[in-house]
Amino acid sequence: MSRSVIRYSLLCFLAVGMLSGGPVRADLVRLKGGGELRGVFLDKVVSGRVVASPVRVETLTGGIITISQDEVEFLAKRSRTVEEYEWKTRLASNTVEAHWELQEWCKQQGLKKEREAELLLIVALEPEHEAAHRMLGHLQHDGKWMTRDESMAAKGYVKYKGKYLFPQEVELLEASSVHRDAEVDWHKRLHVLQGWLRSNNQSRQIQARQELSEISDGDAVGPLVKMFRNESADDVRLIFVRTLARLQSTAAVQALVIQSLFDNSSAVRVAAMEGITGKSRDIAIPIYTKALSDDLNEIVCRSAVALGHFGNPEVVPNLIDALSSTHTYRQKVLEPTFLAGQGGAPLLQPVEIVLPPRDIPLAIPGVPLPLSLGTPGSVYPGNAAPQSVITGMPVTVTRERTVLVTRQFQNTEVLAALRKLTREDFGYDKRTWMLWWTAHRAELKSGQASKP
Protein backbone atom coordinates (compact mmCIF):
# COMPACT_ATOMS: atom_id res chain seq x y z
CA MET A 1 0.00 0.00 0.00
CA SER A 2 1.38 3.44 -0.92
CA ARG A 3 2.02 6.19 1.63
CA SER A 4 -0.69 8.43 0.08
CA VAL A 5 -3.33 5.70 0.42
CA ILE A 6 -2.35 5.10 4.06
CA ARG A 7 -2.56 8.79 4.89
CA TYR A 8 -5.94 9.08 3.13
CA SER A 9 -7.29 6.05 5.03
CA LEU A 10 -5.95 7.45 8.28
CA LEU A 11 -7.67 10.81 7.72
CA CYS A 12 -10.96 9.11 6.91
CA PHE A 13 -10.62 6.89 10.00
CA LEU A 14 -10.00 9.84 12.32
CA ALA A 15 -12.74 11.88 10.70
CA VAL A 16 -15.30 9.14 11.25
CA GLY A 17 -14.24 8.91 14.89
CA MET A 18 -14.57 12.63 15.42
CA LEU A 19 -17.94 12.91 13.65
CA SER A 20 -19.34 10.04 15.67
CA GLY A 21 -18.90 12.14 18.81
CA GLY A 22 -17.28 9.25 20.70
CA PRO A 23 -13.73 8.43 21.60
CA VAL A 24 -11.43 6.70 19.14
CA ARG A 25 -10.64 3.36 20.75
CA ALA A 26 -8.11 1.19 18.95
CA ASP A 27 -4.64 -0.27 18.78
CA LEU A 28 -2.03 2.03 17.30
CA VAL A 29 0.35 1.86 14.34
CA ARG A 30 3.01 4.56 14.14
CA LEU A 31 4.08 5.13 10.55
CA LYS A 32 7.65 5.90 9.52
CA GLY A 33 6.43 8.62 7.17
CA GLY A 34 4.55 10.37 9.98
CA GLY A 35 1.08 9.98 11.42
CA GLU A 36 -0.70 7.21 13.27
CA LEU A 37 -3.28 4.62 12.33
CA ARG A 38 -5.74 3.38 14.94
CA GLY A 39 -7.99 0.39 14.78
CA VAL A 40 -8.00 -3.22 15.94
CA PHE A 41 -5.18 -5.62 15.06
CA LEU A 42 -6.56 -8.64 13.23
CA ASP A 43 -3.38 -10.68 13.68
CA LYS A 44 -1.45 -11.58 16.79
CA VAL A 45 1.19 -8.90 17.16
CA VAL A 46 3.56 -7.75 19.90
CA SER A 47 4.06 -4.12 20.87
CA GLY A 48 7.45 -2.78 19.80
CA ARG A 49 9.60 -1.86 16.83
CA VAL A 50 10.23 -5.36 15.46
CA VAL A 51 7.60 -6.16 12.84
CA ALA A 52 8.08 -9.47 11.05
CA SER A 53 5.13 -9.34 8.63
CA PRO A 54 2.50 -6.99 7.22
CA VAL A 55 0.01 -5.68 9.78
CA ARG A 56 -3.74 -5.85 9.20
CA VAL A 57 -5.91 -3.27 10.96
CA GLU A 58 -9.71 -3.11 11.03
CA THR A 59 -11.00 0.48 11.12
CA LEU A 60 -14.18 1.78 12.78
CA THR A 61 -15.83 1.92 9.39
CA GLY A 62 -15.30 -1.83 9.01
CA GLY A 63 -12.59 -1.54 6.41
CA ILE A 64 -9.39 -3.54 6.61
CA ILE A 65 -6.05 -1.90 5.91
CA THR A 66 -2.88 -3.92 5.38
CA ILE A 67 0.37 -2.12 6.12
CA SER A 68 3.77 -3.39 5.00
CA GLN A 69 6.26 -3.97 7.78
CA ASP A 70 8.60 -1.55 6.01
CA GLU A 71 6.09 1.26 6.60
CA VAL A 72 5.78 0.62 10.37
CA GLU A 73 7.91 2.51 12.89
CA PHE A 74 6.36 0.71 15.88
CA LEU A 75 3.18 -1.00 17.07
CA ALA A 76 1.32 -0.42 20.34
CA LYS A 77 -1.50 -2.54 21.68
CA ARG A 78 -3.59 -0.05 23.58
CA SER A 79 -6.39 -0.52 26.08
CA ARG A 80 -9.67 1.25 25.39
CA THR A 81 -9.23 3.42 28.47
CA VAL A 82 -5.84 4.68 27.28
CA GLU A 83 -7.28 5.40 23.85
CA GLU A 84 -10.09 7.34 25.47
CA TYR A 85 -7.52 9.35 27.43
CA GLU A 86 -5.66 10.10 24.18
CA TRP A 87 -8.89 11.28 22.62
CA LYS A 88 -9.70 13.52 25.61
CA THR A 89 -6.26 15.13 25.54
CA ARG A 90 -6.75 16.12 21.91
CA LEU A 91 -10.02 17.83 22.75
CA ALA A 92 -8.93 19.48 26.05
CA SER A 93 -7.61 23.05 26.21
CA ASN A 94 -4.17 23.69 27.66
CA THR A 95 -5.39 25.21 30.95
CA VAL A 96 -4.98 24.30 34.61
CA GLU A 97 -8.70 23.63 34.92
CA ALA A 98 -8.81 21.28 31.90
CA HIS A 99 -5.76 19.29 33.04
CA TRP A 100 -7.15 19.11 36.60
CA GLU A 101 -10.35 17.61 35.26
CA LEU A 102 -8.35 15.13 33.21
CA GLN A 103 -6.23 14.02 36.18
CA GLU A 104 -9.43 13.41 38.18
CA TRP A 105 -10.75 11.25 35.33
CA CYS A 106 -7.42 9.36 35.19
CA LYS A 107 -7.66 8.77 38.93
CA GLN A 108 -11.11 7.22 38.53
CA GLN A 109 -9.89 5.02 35.68
CA GLY A 110 -6.71 3.92 37.47
CA LEU A 111 -4.36 5.46 34.90
CA LYS A 112 -1.39 6.32 37.15
CA LYS A 113 1.14 7.34 34.52
CA GLU A 114 -1.36 9.44 32.60
CA ARG A 115 -2.51 11.14 35.80
CA GLU A 116 1.09 11.98 36.71
CA ALA A 117 1.57 13.49 33.25
CA GLU A 118 -1.47 15.74 33.77
CA LEU A 119 -0.25 16.85 37.22
CA LEU A 120 3.15 17.73 35.77
CA LEU A 121 1.42 19.85 33.11
CA ILE A 122 -0.50 21.62 35.88
CA VAL A 123 2.63 22.57 37.86
CA ALA A 124 4.28 23.65 34.61
CA LEU A 125 1.39 26.07 34.01
CA GLU A 126 1.08 27.07 37.69
CA PRO A 127 4.38 26.44 39.59
CA GLU A 128 2.82 27.08 43.02
CA HIS A 129 -0.16 24.76 42.62
CA GLU A 130 0.07 23.12 46.06
CA ALA A 131 -2.48 20.34 45.54
CA ALA A 132 -0.79 19.13 42.34
CA HIS A 133 2.63 19.22 43.98
CA ARG A 134 1.45 17.17 46.94
CA MET A 135 -0.25 14.61 44.69
CA LEU A 136 3.08 14.26 42.87
CA GLY A 137 4.77 13.64 46.21
CA HIS A 138 6.71 16.88 46.06
CA LEU A 139 8.02 18.50 49.25
CA GLN A 140 8.84 22.09 50.14
CA HIS A 141 12.44 22.79 51.05
CA ASP A 142 13.64 26.34 51.70
CA GLY A 143 10.43 27.67 50.15
CA LYS A 144 10.83 25.65 46.93
CA TRP A 145 8.85 22.68 45.69
CA MET A 146 11.04 19.65 45.03
CA THR A 147 10.68 15.99 44.26
CA ARG A 148 11.35 13.68 47.19
CA ASP A 149 14.73 12.74 45.71
CA GLU A 150 15.69 16.42 45.34
CA SER A 151 14.50 17.24 48.87
CA MET A 152 16.42 14.37 50.45
CA ALA A 153 19.52 15.21 48.42
CA ALA A 154 19.32 18.79 49.73
CA LYS A 155 19.37 17.33 53.25
CA GLY A 156 22.48 15.30 52.51
CA TYR A 157 20.88 11.94 51.76
CA VAL A 158 21.49 9.67 48.78
CA LYS A 159 19.18 7.01 47.42
CA TYR A 160 20.60 3.52 47.86
CA LYS A 161 18.58 0.46 46.84
CA GLY A 162 15.30 2.30 47.36
CA LYS A 163 16.25 3.82 50.72
CA TYR A 164 17.54 7.27 51.66
CA LEU A 165 20.82 7.04 53.55
CA PHE A 166 23.76 9.24 54.38
CA PRO A 167 26.83 8.65 52.21
CA GLN A 168 28.71 7.23 55.21
CA GLU A 169 25.99 4.62 55.72
CA VAL A 170 26.23 3.63 52.07
CA GLU A 171 29.98 3.17 52.42
CA LEU A 172 29.49 0.91 55.44
CA LEU A 173 26.83 -1.15 53.67
CA GLU A 174 28.98 -1.57 50.59
CA ALA A 175 31.95 -2.53 52.74
CA SER A 176 29.77 -5.10 54.55
CA SER A 177 28.62 -6.48 51.22
CA VAL A 178 32.20 -6.85 50.05
CA HIS A 179 33.06 -8.51 53.39
CA ARG A 180 30.18 -11.01 53.02
CA ASP A 181 31.26 -11.89 49.49
CA ALA A 182 34.82 -12.39 50.69
CA GLU A 183 33.61 -14.63 53.53
CA VAL A 184 31.72 -16.79 51.05
CA ASP A 185 34.89 -17.20 48.97
CA TRP A 186 36.91 -18.08 52.08
CA HIS A 187 34.33 -20.62 53.19
CA LYS A 188 34.64 -22.41 49.85
CA ARG A 189 38.44 -22.41 50.03
CA LEU A 190 38.58 -23.56 53.65
CA HIS A 191 36.11 -26.34 52.90
CA VAL A 192 38.62 -27.68 50.37
CA LEU A 193 41.47 -27.44 52.90
CA GLN A 194 39.39 -29.20 55.53
CA GLY A 195 38.76 -32.03 53.09
CA TRP A 196 42.48 -32.34 52.41
CA LEU A 197 43.26 -32.49 56.14
CA ARG A 198 40.80 -35.33 56.62
CA SER A 199 41.99 -37.27 53.59
CA ASN A 200 44.61 -40.03 53.53
CA ASN A 201 46.76 -38.07 51.11
CA GLN A 202 49.79 -36.96 53.13
CA SER A 203 50.97 -34.37 50.60
CA ARG A 204 47.51 -32.79 50.62
CA GLN A 205 47.52 -32.70 54.42
CA ILE A 206 50.89 -30.93 54.42
CA GLN A 207 49.71 -28.44 51.81
CA ALA A 208 46.52 -27.71 53.76
CA ARG A 209 48.46 -27.06 56.97
CA GLN A 210 50.82 -24.77 55.11
CA GLU A 211 48.01 -22.75 53.54
CA LEU A 212 46.20 -22.44 56.87
CA SER A 213 49.34 -21.14 58.54
CA GLU A 214 49.80 -18.47 55.84
CA ILE A 215 46.31 -16.89 55.93
CA SER A 216 46.54 -13.13 56.49
CA ASP A 217 43.12 -11.89 55.35
CA GLY A 218 40.81 -10.65 58.13
CA ASP A 219 37.77 -11.73 56.09
CA ALA A 220 38.79 -15.34 56.73
CA VAL A 221 38.18 -15.16 60.50
CA GLY A 222 34.46 -16.05 60.44
CA PRO A 223 34.84 -19.11 58.19
CA LEU A 224 37.98 -20.18 60.09
CA VAL A 225 36.17 -20.16 63.43
CA LYS A 226 33.13 -21.92 62.06
CA MET A 227 35.08 -24.73 60.43
CA PHE A 228 38.14 -25.31 62.64
CA ARG A 229 37.30 -24.46 66.28
CA ASN A 230 36.08 -28.05 66.84
CA GLU A 231 38.50 -29.83 64.50
CA SER A 232 39.42 -33.18 66.07
CA ALA A 233 43.19 -32.97 65.52
CA ASP A 234 44.98 -30.92 68.19
CA ASP A 235 47.76 -29.86 65.82
CA VAL A 236 45.22 -28.46 63.34
CA ARG A 237 43.52 -26.43 66.09
CA LEU A 238 46.98 -25.23 67.10
CA ILE A 239 47.55 -23.92 63.57
CA PHE A 240 44.06 -22.40 63.74
CA VAL A 241 44.75 -20.38 66.92
CA ARG A 242 48.17 -19.27 65.67
CA THR A 243 46.53 -17.98 62.49
CA LEU A 244 44.00 -16.05 64.57
CA ALA A 245 46.83 -14.66 66.70
CA ARG A 246 48.51 -13.35 63.58
CA LEU A 247 45.33 -11.62 62.37
CA GLN A 248 44.53 -9.89 65.74
CA SER A 249 41.18 -8.46 64.55
CA THR A 250 38.37 -8.04 67.09
CA ALA A 251 36.65 -11.20 65.86
CA ALA A 252 39.96 -13.09 65.93
CA VAL A 253 40.69 -12.03 69.53
CA GLN A 254 37.20 -13.02 70.67
CA ALA A 255 37.68 -16.43 69.07
CA LEU A 256 41.06 -16.82 70.80
CA VAL A 257 39.47 -16.09 74.18
CA ILE A 258 36.80 -18.75 73.63
CA GLN A 259 39.39 -21.29 72.50
CA SER A 260 41.65 -20.51 75.49
CA LEU A 261 38.75 -21.21 77.84
CA PHE A 262 37.02 -24.21 76.28
CA ASP A 263 39.48 -26.16 74.14
CA ASN A 264 40.14 -29.73 75.32
CA SER A 265 43.89 -29.43 74.76
CA SER A 266 45.95 -27.51 77.32
CA ALA A 267 48.56 -26.78 74.62
CA VAL A 268 45.92 -25.19 72.38
CA ARG A 269 44.47 -23.22 75.31
CA VAL A 270 47.87 -21.81 76.24
CA ALA A 271 48.69 -20.95 72.62
CA ALA A 272 45.35 -19.14 72.29
CA MET A 273 45.88 -17.15 75.48
CA GLU A 274 49.47 -16.22 74.62
CA GLY A 275 48.37 -15.26 71.11
CA ILE A 276 46.47 -12.28 72.53
CA THR A 277 49.06 -9.51 72.63
CA GLY A 278 49.41 -5.72 72.75
CA LYS A 279 46.25 -3.66 72.43
CA SER A 280 44.25 -6.80 71.67
CA ARG A 281 44.28 -7.48 75.40
CA ASP A 282 41.87 -4.57 75.85
CA ILE A 283 39.34 -6.63 73.87
CA ALA A 284 40.05 -9.87 75.75
CA ILE A 285 40.16 -8.66 79.38
CA PRO A 286 36.41 -7.80 79.66
CA ILE A 287 35.52 -11.26 78.28
CA TYR A 288 37.81 -13.03 80.74
CA THR A 289 36.47 -10.87 83.57
CA LYS A 290 32.90 -11.86 82.76
CA ALA A 291 33.96 -15.52 82.62
CA LEU A 292 34.99 -15.31 86.30
CA SER A 293 31.29 -15.77 87.08
CA ASP A 294 30.82 -18.71 84.68
CA ASP A 295 28.66 -21.66 85.78
CA LEU A 296 31.64 -24.00 85.36
CA ASN A 297 34.36 -23.68 87.99
CA GLU A 298 36.94 -24.86 85.48
CA ILE A 299 36.22 -21.83 83.29
CA VAL A 300 36.50 -19.52 86.31
CA CYS A 301 39.99 -20.85 87.02
CA ARG A 302 41.14 -20.60 83.40
CA SER A 303 39.90 -17.01 83.22
CA ALA A 304 41.90 -16.17 86.37
CA VAL A 305 45.07 -17.63 84.84
CA ALA A 306 44.63 -15.42 81.74
CA LEU A 307 43.95 -12.29 83.79
CA GLY A 308 47.01 -12.95 85.92
CA HIS A 309 49.03 -13.42 82.73
CA PHE A 310 47.88 -10.08 81.28
CA GLY A 311 48.76 -8.20 84.48
CA ASN A 312 45.97 -5.62 84.57
CA PRO A 313 45.33 -4.60 88.22
CA GLU A 314 41.88 -3.22 87.39
CA VAL A 315 40.49 -6.76 87.58
CA VAL A 316 41.61 -7.28 91.20
CA PRO A 317 38.08 -6.73 92.68
CA ASN A 318 36.64 -9.30 90.26
CA LEU A 319 39.33 -11.81 91.20
CA ILE A 320 38.66 -11.24 94.91
CA ASP A 321 35.00 -12.05 94.36
CA ALA A 322 35.98 -15.26 92.52
CA LEU A 323 38.35 -16.54 95.25
CA SER A 324 35.65 -18.96 96.32
CA SER A 325 32.62 -19.94 94.29
CA THR A 326 29.61 -22.23 94.41
CA HIS A 327 28.52 -24.27 91.39
CA THR A 328 25.70 -26.69 90.71
CA TYR A 329 26.37 -29.70 88.51
CA ARG A 330 24.43 -32.61 87.19
CA GLN A 331 25.82 -35.85 88.62
CA LYS A 332 25.03 -39.49 87.94
CA VAL A 333 23.82 -41.68 90.83
CA LEU A 334 23.52 -45.50 90.85
CA GLU A 335 20.58 -47.03 92.76
CA PRO A 336 20.61 -50.81 93.35
CA THR A 337 17.33 -52.37 94.40
CA PHE A 338 18.96 -54.64 97.03
CA LEU A 339 22.48 -55.55 98.07
CA ALA A 340 23.41 -59.20 98.58
CA GLY A 341 24.39 -59.99 102.21
CA GLN A 342 26.44 -62.85 103.63
CA GLY A 343 25.32 -66.22 102.28
CA GLY A 344 23.26 -64.54 99.58
CA ALA A 345 20.58 -63.27 101.98
CA PRO A 346 19.15 -59.93 100.80
CA LEU A 347 19.38 -56.84 102.94
CA LEU A 348 16.17 -55.32 104.22
CA GLN A 349 16.56 -51.94 102.48
CA PRO A 350 18.19 -50.57 99.30
CA VAL A 351 21.48 -48.72 99.49
CA GLU A 352 22.38 -45.74 97.31
CA ILE A 353 25.88 -45.52 95.82
CA VAL A 354 27.08 -42.11 94.59
CA LEU A 355 29.74 -42.07 91.90
CA PRO A 356 32.88 -40.00 92.45
CA PRO A 357 32.34 -36.31 91.46
CA ARG A 358 32.10 -36.01 87.72
CA ASP A 359 30.92 -32.73 86.22
CA ILE A 360 28.53 -32.90 83.29
CA PRO A 361 28.54 -29.32 81.94
CA LEU A 362 25.79 -27.95 79.76
CA ALA A 363 26.59 -27.49 76.08
CA ILE A 364 27.49 -23.91 75.22
CA PRO A 365 26.32 -22.82 71.73
CA GLY A 366 29.10 -21.87 69.37
CA VAL A 367 32.02 -23.14 71.48
CA PRO A 368 33.65 -26.53 71.99
CA LEU A 369 32.20 -28.70 74.75
CA PRO A 370 34.35 -28.34 77.92
CA LEU A 371 36.22 -31.25 79.45
CA SER A 372 34.57 -33.18 82.24
CA LEU A 373 36.43 -32.91 85.52
CA GLY A 374 36.39 -36.72 85.64
CA THR A 375 38.27 -39.02 83.33
CA PRO A 376 36.40 -39.43 80.01
CA GLY A 377 34.91 -42.89 79.73
CA SER A 378 35.60 -43.78 83.34
CA VAL A 379 32.76 -44.20 85.87
CA TYR A 380 34.80 -45.49 88.81
CA PRO A 381 38.50 -44.92 89.59
CA GLY A 382 40.49 -47.52 87.72
CA ASN A 383 37.28 -48.84 86.15
CA ALA A 384 36.84 -51.10 89.18
CA ALA A 385 33.35 -52.37 89.94
CA PRO A 386 31.73 -50.99 93.14
CA GLN A 387 31.87 -53.20 96.21
CA SER A 388 29.26 -53.64 98.92
CA VAL A 389 30.25 -51.74 102.04
CA ILE A 390 28.77 -54.57 104.16
CA THR A 391 29.70 -57.84 102.48
CA GLY A 392 32.52 -56.88 100.14
CA MET A 393 30.61 -58.67 97.40
CA PRO A 394 29.93 -57.06 93.99
CA VAL A 395 26.82 -54.89 93.85
CA THR A 396 24.25 -55.40 91.11
CA VAL A 397 23.20 -51.97 89.81
CA THR A 398 19.68 -51.84 88.45
CA ARG A 399 19.00 -48.12 88.04
CA GLU A 400 20.95 -44.95 87.23
CA ARG A 401 19.68 -41.38 87.60
CA THR A 402 21.04 -37.83 87.46
CA VAL A 403 20.82 -35.43 90.39
CA LEU A 404 21.85 -31.81 90.93
CA VAL A 405 24.82 -31.45 93.25
CA THR A 406 26.02 -28.14 94.69
CA ARG A 407 29.74 -27.83 95.31
CA GLN A 408 31.85 -25.10 96.87
CA PHE A 409 35.36 -24.35 95.62
CA GLN A 410 38.36 -22.42 96.83
CA ASN A 411 40.06 -21.44 93.59
CA THR A 412 43.82 -21.71 93.79
CA GLU A 413 44.26 -20.25 90.29
CA VAL A 414 42.37 -17.11 91.33
CA LEU A 415 44.54 -16.74 94.44
CA ALA A 416 47.67 -17.19 92.34
CA ALA A 417 46.51 -14.44 89.96
CA LEU A 418 45.86 -12.08 92.90
CA ARG A 419 49.31 -12.75 94.34
CA LYS A 420 50.88 -12.05 90.96
CA LEU A 421 48.99 -8.79 90.41
CA THR A 422 49.23 -7.36 93.94
CA ARG A 423 52.31 -8.98 95.53
CA GLU A 424 50.08 -9.56 98.56
CA ASP A 425 48.59 -12.72 100.07
CA PHE A 426 45.54 -12.82 102.30
CA GLY A 427 44.58 -16.36 101.37
CA TYR A 428 40.88 -16.92 100.68
CA ASP A 429 39.75 -14.18 103.06
CA LYS A 430 37.65 -12.02 100.75
CA ARG A 431 36.90 -9.43 103.41
CA THR A 432 40.59 -8.74 104.14
CA TRP A 433 41.37 -8.61 100.43
CA MET A 434 38.64 -6.01 99.86
CA LEU A 435 39.73 -3.91 102.83
CA TRP A 436 43.29 -3.92 101.53
CA TRP A 437 42.18 -3.08 97.99
CA THR A 438 39.99 -0.17 99.14
CA ALA A 439 42.88 1.31 101.13
CA HIS A 440 45.34 0.67 98.32
CA ARG A 441 43.11 2.35 95.72
CA ALA A 442 42.75 5.38 97.99
CA GLU A 443 46.54 5.58 98.31
CA LEU A 444 46.96 5.31 94.56
CA LYS A 445 44.55 8.20 94.01
CA SER A 446 46.40 10.36 96.55
CA GLY A 447 49.76 9.44 95.04
CA GLN A 448 51.09 7.81 98.23
CA ALA A 449 51.37 4.29 96.87
CA SER A 450 52.84 2.67 93.80
CA LYS A 451 50.82 0.46 91.53
CA PRO A 452 51.08 -3.27 92.35
Secondary structure, 3 states (H helix, E strand, C coil): CCHHHHHHHHHHHHHHHHHCCCCCCCEEEEECCCCEEEEEECCCCCCECCCCCCEEEECCCCCEEEECHHHEEEEECCCHHHHHHHHHHHHCCCCHHHHHHHHHHHHHHCCHHHHHHHHHHHHHHCCCCHHHHHHCCCEEECCEEECHHHHHHHCCCEEECCEEECHHHHHHHHHHHHHHHHHHHHHHHHHHHHHHHCCCCHHHHHHHHHHHHCCCCHHHHHHHHHHHCCCCCHHHHHHHHHHHHHHCCHHHHHHHHHHHHHCCCHHHHHHHHHCCCHHHHHHHHHHHHHHCCCCCHHHHHHHHHHHHHHCCHHHHHHHHHCCEEEEEEEEEEEECCCCECHHHCECCCCCCEECCCCCCCCCCCCCCCCCCCCCCCCCCHHHCCCECCCCCCECCCCEEEEEEEEEEEECHHHHHHHHHHHCCCCCCCHHHHHHHHHHHHHHHHHCCCCCC
